[in-house]
Amino acid sequence: MSTTPLSYINLRGLDLSGLDLSDIDFSDCDLSGANLKRANFEGAILKRTNFKDADLEGAHLGSIRLDRDGV
């Protein structure tokens, strides 16, 4: 399975609610204050991702990866 790289991008405060964000590499991204309600993070890489004050209500976080190796 391949991922779409978005590493090191500032997505602070954006409205990404309800989006399919599966299999995206969010390593080192800033998602602080973002609206992530009902977003799908299935298989996403979230290594050192900043979610401070983000709204994750109803977000799907199944099979997320916290490092590039999926460990």
Number of C-alpha atoms within 10 A of each C-alpha: 4 8 14 13 14 15 17 14 13 14 17 18 16 14 16 18 19 15 14 14 19 20 20 20 26 26 22 17 20 21 24 18 18 20 20 25 18 18 20 21 24 18 21 26 28 21 17 14 18 19 17 12 13 19 20 17 12 13 17 19 16 12 14 19 20 18 14 13 7 11 7
